[in-house]
Amino acid sequence: MTRDNRAPTVSVSDIERARERLDESVVQQTPIETSRSLEEETGAEVLLKMEHLQRTGSFKTRGAYNKLVQVVESDPEVSRAVAASAGNHAQGVALAATKTGLDSTIVMPRNAPQAKIDATAGYGADVELHGRDFQAAMKHAQSLVEEGSVFVHAYDDPDIVAGQGTLGIEILEQVPDVDTVIVPVGGGGLLSGIATVVGERAPETRIVGVQATGAATLPRSLEKGEPQGTESVQTIADGIATGGISQLTYDCIETYVDEVVTVSDTEIAESLLFTLERTKQMVEGAGATTIAALRSDRVDVDGETVVPVLSGGNLSMTDLQTILTHGLTTRGQLVRFRVHIVDEPGRLERISEIVAEHGANVRNVRHERSVENVDVGEAYLYFRIETSGTEQTDRIMNAIRDAEFSVTRIN
């Protein structure tokens, strides 16, 4: 898309003043790290912006602290901050409120990761669980605002956007010759802030926004010419599962952002696993979207200097297990298959031996006799095995067939 001449709703001056307000005990300048693996795969110089290493595990503290510092200075009657979040904004507001001397109440969806709920409470917030998604939590949080409290929106607030934009200043200082910056998008606050700085200070730099396919309201918004929302959000990247953007963020994005792409949950899971293996960094689904976009054919960065923003690292062990299982299955490293046998001693042992002979590991096995289409005296054995990939799996399947068993791969 082309940048127009519309006056920005958040200025670079706003972002510069936000940076002056940031306290190093709350918000740190996060490092830039190279990735040889991504460079070999993409043909670009890849410099990862490690924002997942912030104290709260994400960029959200930048905006929350910028907002609440000003609230405390301008209105001494305010004693409580109220917010809604699936997790990262919750932690950012909780820490910022505690640091500025405010109490905080955070409403989170009932399905929010327990790790994020616990962390939010640990930063000093009163946590309420309400609704099944971010929008339901938002409505309930807004109903809690009363005299002496202030609502801290996750993205529809110029002070929040300005705070997130301080990350853009850091990127330009750390990588002054950057060609492309890739940023995840939920409600658009982070993308708006970064794009405003980069668009004004380095207009030749390309800015790419990335959304999960199951939460992709931004492409439709740009197509329609105004913010569009959805009540159905399905993605493993819960940090960007907002279900919509605001007019504020839409205007910034339309003005400064060059491209918007989407990535599937499968691509996100695979990229999360790739990042963990190759860079030794654990990011959450939202943080992995930029790596997914970089590794796809949707963003051509060959020969460029590119900065993907790793926006968050608050991944629960339960979610990690789910994503790892999904990623390993997609790679063909976690395999399920079924073998039709004559139900007599030694059959299970023989098939297990074949798996072992090829260097794979049996995770579990299930013996089923009462199954449709299986005659008396026959059975199915269901195996789940770990392999090094598709080639080893194919060798095992062929070896089982060579041993005169009927085998069917299930996944």
C-alpha positions in Angstrom: 0.0 0.0 0.0 1.1 3.6 -0.5 1.7 6.1 2.3 -0.7 9.0 2.1 -0.5 12.6 3.4 -3.0 12.1 6.2 -1.8 13.7 9.5 -0.7 11.0 11.9 -2.8 10.6 15.1 0.4 9.8 17.1 3.5 11.9 16.3 7.2 11.1 16.5 7.4 13.8 19.1 4.8 11.9 21.2 7.0 8.8 20.9 10.2 10.6 21.8 8.6 12.1 25.0 7.3 8.6 25.8 10.8 7.3 25.7 12.0 10.0 28.1 9.4 8.8 30.6 10.4 5.1 30.5 12.1 3.8 33.7 14.9 1.3 33.2 13.5 -0.7 36.2 10.3 -1.2 34.2 11.4 -1.1 30.5 14.8 -2.1 29.2 16.4 -1.6 25.8 16.3 -5.1 24.4 19.1 -6.6 22.3 19.4 -7.3 18.6 20.8 -10.8 17.8 21.8 -12.3 14.4 20.4 -15.6 13.1 22.7 -17.5 10.8 20.0 -20.2 10.2 17.5 -17.6 9.0 20.1 -15.8 6.9 20.9 -19.1 5.1 17.2 -19.8 4.6 16.2 -16.3 3.4 19.3 -14.8 1.8 19.0 -11.7 4.1 20.9 -10.4 7.0 18.4 -11.2 9.8 18.6 -9.3 13.0 16.1 -10.4 15.7 14.7 -7.7 18.0 14.5 -9.6 21.2 11.6 -7.9 22.8 10.5 -11.1 24.5 13.3 -10.5 26.9 11.5 -7.6 28.6 10.9 -8.0 32.3 7.2 -8.9 31.7 8.1 -11.0 28.7 6.6 -8.6 26.1 6.6 -5.1 24.7 3.3 -4.2 26.5 4.9 -2.5 29.5 6.2 0.3 27.2 2.7 1.6 26.5 1.2 0.9 29.9 4.0 2.7 31.8 3.9 5.7 29.4 0.1 5.9 30.0 0.1 5.5 33.8 3.0 7.9 34.5 1.0 10.7 32.9 -2.2 9.7 34.6 -0.5 9.9 38.0 1.0 13.2 37.2 -2.2 14.8 35.9 -4.8 13.4 38.2 -3.9 12.5 41.8 -7.4 11.4 42.4 -6.9 8.2 40.4 -5.9 5.3 42.5 -6.7 2.3 40.3 -5.9 1.1 36.8 -8.4 -1.2 35.0 -7.6 -3.2 31.9 -8.6 -6.3 29.8 -6.1 -8.6 28.3 -5.4 -12.2 27.2 -2.1 -11.9 29.0 0.7 -9.7 27.9 -1.1 -6.3 28.3 -2.3 -7.6 31.6 1.2 -8.1 32.9 2.3 -4.8 31.5 -0.5 -2.8 33.2 0.0 -4.7 36.4 3.7 -3.9 36.6 3.3 -0.3 35.4 0.5 0.3 38.0 2.6 -1.1 40.8 5.6 1.0 39.8 3.5 4.2 39.6 1.8 3.6 43.0 -1.6 2.5 41.6 -3.7 -0.5 42.4 -4.9 -2.5 39.4 -7.8 -4.8 38.3 -7.2 -6.9 35.2 -10.0 -8.8 33.5 -8.8 -11.8 31.5 -10.7 -14.4 29.5 -11.4 -17.7 31.3 -9.3 -19.5 28.8 -6.2 -17.3 29.4 -3.0 -19.3 30.0 -2.6 -20.0 33.7 1.1 -18.8 33.4 -0.1 -15.4 32.3 -2.8 -15.2 35.0 -0.3 -16.1 37.7 2.3 -13.7 36.4 -0.3 -10.8 36.3 -1.2 -11.5 39.9 2.5 -11.7 40.8 3.0 -8.1 39.5 0.4 -6.9 42.0 -3.0 -7.0 40.1 -6.4 -8.2 41.2 -7.3 -10.6 38.4 -10.9 -11.4 37.4 -11.7 -14.1 34.8 -14.6 -13.3 32.6 -15.9 -14.5 29.2 -14.4 -16.8 26.6 -12.5 -14.2 24.6 -10.8 -10.8 24.7 -13.9 -8.9 23.6 -16.0 -10.3 26.5 -13.3 -9.5 28.9 -13.1 -6.0 27.5 -16.8 -5.3 28.0 -16.6 -6.5 31.6 -13.5 -4.5 32.4 -15.1 -1.3 31.0 -18.1 -1.8 33.3 -15.7 -1.8 36.3 -14.4 1.7 35.7 -15.7 4.2 38.3 -14.6 7.4 39.9 -11.0 7.2 40.9 -10.0 4.6 38.3 -8.7 4.8 34.8 -9.2 2.3 31.9 -6.0 1.3 30.1 -6.9 0.1 26.6 -4.6 -2.4 25.0 -4.2 -0.5 21.8 -6.9 2.2 21.3 -5.1 5.0 23.1 -2.5 7.4 21.7 -0.4 7.1 24.9 -0.3 3.3 24.5 0.7 3.6 20.8 3.4 6.2 21.7 4.8 3.9 24.3 5.0 1.0 21.9 6.6 3.2 19.4 9.7 3.6 21.5 10.6 0.1 20.3 10.8 1.6 16.8 13.3 4.2 18.0 15.5 1.5 19.4 15.4 -0.5 16.1 16.5 2.5 14.1 19.3 3.2 16.6 20.5 -0.4 16.7 20.1 -1.1 13.0 20.3 2.3 11.1 20.5 0.6 7.7 17.5 -1.7 8.1 15.6 -2.4 4.9 12.5 -4.2 6.3 10.9 -4.4 9.7 8.4 -7.2 10.4 5.9 -6.6 13.2 3.1 -8.8 14.6 -0.4 -7.4 14.7 -3.3 -7.9 17.1 -5.1 -4.6 17.8 -2.3 -2.8 16.0 -0.8 -0.7 18.8 2.7 -2.1 18.3 2.6 -1.9 14.5 1.2 1.7 14.7 3.9 2.9 17.0 6.8 1.3 15.2 5.4 2.3 11.8 5.0 6.0 12.8 8.7 6.3 13.9 10.1 4.3 10.9 7.7 5.9 8.4 8.8 9.4 9.4 12.5 8.9 10.2 13.3 6.2 7.6 10.6 6.3 4.9 12.7 4.1 2.6 12.4 1.3 5.1 9.6 -1.2 4.4 7.2 -2.0 7.2 5.4 -5.3 7.1 2.6 -6.3 9.5 1.8 -10.0 10.2 -1.5 -11.4 11.5 -2.5 -15.0 12.2 -5.0 -16.3 9.6 -7.5 -17.1 12.3 -7.5 -13.6 13.6 -6.8 -11.6 10.4 -9.0 -8.5 10.7 -6.4 -6.1 9.3 -6.4 -7.2 5.7 -10.2 -7.0 5.6 -10.2 -3.6 7.3 -7.8 -2.2 4.7 -9.9 -3.7 1.9 -13.1 -2.1 3.3 -11.4 1.2 4.1 -12.4 1.1 7.8 -11.8 -1.1 10.9 -13.4 -4.5 10.8 -13.9 -6.9 13.6 -14.9 -10.5 14.1 -16.4 -12.5 17.0 -14.7 -15.7 15.8 -11.0 -15.8 16.6 -9.1 -19.1 16.2 -5.4 -19.0 16.7 -2.6 -20.4 18.9 -1.2 -16.9 19.0 -3.4 -15.7 21.9 -1.4 -12.5 22.3 -2.8 -11.1 19.0 -6.3 -12.6 19.2 -8.0 -9.3 19.7 -10.7 -9.7 17.1 -10.3 -6.3 15.7 -8.3 -3.0 15.4 -9.3 0.5 16.3 -9.7 3.6 14.2 -6.6 5.0 15.8 -4.4 2.1 14.8 -6.1 1.7 11.5 -5.2 5.3 10.5 -1.6 4.8 11.6 -1.3 1.5 9.7 -3.0 2.9 6.5 -0.6 5.8 6.6 2.7 4.1 7.2 2.6 0.3 6.7 3.7 -1.0 3.3 2.5 -4.6 3.4 0.3 -6.9 5.5 0.5 -10.7 5.3 -1.1 -13.6 7.2 0.4 -16.8 8.4 -1.4 -20.0 9.5 -1.2 -21.7 12.9 0.8 -24.5 11.3 3.4 -22.0 10.1 3.4 -20.3 13.5 3.9 -23.6 15.3 6.7 -24.7 13.0 8.4 -21.3 13.3 8.2 -21.4 17.1 9.9 -24.8 17.0 12.5 -23.5 14.5 13.2 -20.5 16.8 13.6 -22.7 19.8 15.9 -25.1 18.0 18.0 -22.7 15.9 18.2 -19.5 18.1 17.7 -21.1 21.5 15.0 -18.6 22.2 11.5 -19.5 23.4 8.8 -17.1 22.0 5.1 -17.3 22.1 2.8 -17.7 19.1 2.5 -14.0 18.5 6.2 -13.6 18.6 6.7 -16.4 16.2 4.4 -14.8 13.5 7.2 -12.6 12.2 9.5 -15.6 11.8 6.7 -17.5 10.1 6.3 -14.5 7.7 10.0 -14.3 7.1 10.3 -18.0 6.2 7.2 -18.0 4.0 7.2 -16.9 0.3 5.0 -13.9 1.2 7.8 -11.5 2.1 10.8 -11.3 -0.2 13.9 -10.1 1.8 16.7 -11.6 -0.4 19.7 -9.3 -0.1 18.1 -7.1 2.6 18.8 -6.3 6.2 15.6 -7.3 8.0 14.5 -7.0 11.6 11.7 -9.3 12.7 10.3 -8.3 16.1 10.0 -11.1 18.6 7.2 -9.4 20.5 6.6 -11.8 23.4 7.8 -14.9 25.2 5.1 -15.7 27.7 4.4 -19.3 26.7 3.0 -21.8 29.2 4.3 -25.3 29.4 0.9 -26.6 28.4 0.8 -24.5 25.3 4.5 -25.3 24.5 3.6 -29.0 24.6 0.7 -28.5 22.3 2.7 -26.4 19.8 5.6 -28.8 19.9 3.4 -31.8 19.3 1.7 -29.9 16.4 5.1 -28.8 14.9 6.7 -32.3 15.2 3.7 -33.9 13.6 3.8 -31.4 10.7 7.5 -32.2 10.2 6.9 -35.9 10.2 8.9 -36.4 13.4 5.9 -37.5 15.5 4.0 -40.3 13.7 1.0 -42.4 14.3 0.3 -45.5 12.4 -1.9 -48.6 12.6 -0.9 -52.2 11.9 -3.4 -55.0 11.1 -2.2 -58.2 12.8 -3.2 -61.8 13.5 -3.7 -61.6 17.3 -1.1 -64.0 18.6 2.1 -63.7 20.7 5.1 -62.1 19.2 3.4 -59.7 16.7 3.8 -56.6 18.9 7.4 -57.5 19.7 8.2 -58.0 16.0 6.9 -54.6 14.9 8.6 -52.9 17.9 11.9 -54.5 16.8 11.5 -53.1 13.3 11.0 -49.6 14.7 14.0 -50.0 17.0 16.2 -51.4 14.1 15.6 -48.1 12.2 16.6 -46.0 15.2 13.2 -44.6 16.1 11.5 -44.5 19.5 8.1 -45.8 20.4 6.1 -43.2 22.4 3.1 -45.4 23.1 1.2 -48.4 21.6 -2.5 -49.4 21.9 -3.9 -52.9 21.2 -7.5 -52.9 19.9 -9.5 -56.1 19.3 -13.1 -54.7 19.4 -12.9 -52.7 16.3 -15.2 -52.7 13.2 -13.9 -54.6 10.2 -11.6 -56.8 12.4 -12.4 -60.5 12.5 -12.2 -62.7 15.5 -8.5 -63.6 16.1 -7.3 -60.3 14.5 -6.5 -56.9 16.0 -5.1 -53.5 15.3 -2.0 -52.1 16.9 -1.8 -48.3 17.1 1.7 -46.9 17.4 3.0 -43.4 18.1 6.7 -43.1 17.4 9.4 -40.4 17.2 11.5 -40.3 14.1 14.1 -37.9 12.5 11.7 -37.0 9.8 9.8 -38.1 6.7 12.6 -40.2 5.2 13.1 -42.3 8.3 9.3 -42.7 8.7 9.0 -44.0 5.1 11.8 -46.5 5.7 10.0 -47.8 8.8 6.6 -48.1 7.0 8.3 -50.0 4.1 10.1 -52.3 6.5 6.8 -53.2 8.3 5.2 -53.9 4.9 8.2 -56.1 3.9 7.6 -58.1 7.0 4.1 -58.8 5.5 2.0 -56.6 7.8 -0.7 -54.2 6.6 0.2 -50.7 7.9 -1.6 -47.4 7.5 -0.2 -44.1 8.6 -2.8 -42.1 10.4 -1.4 -38.6 10.6 
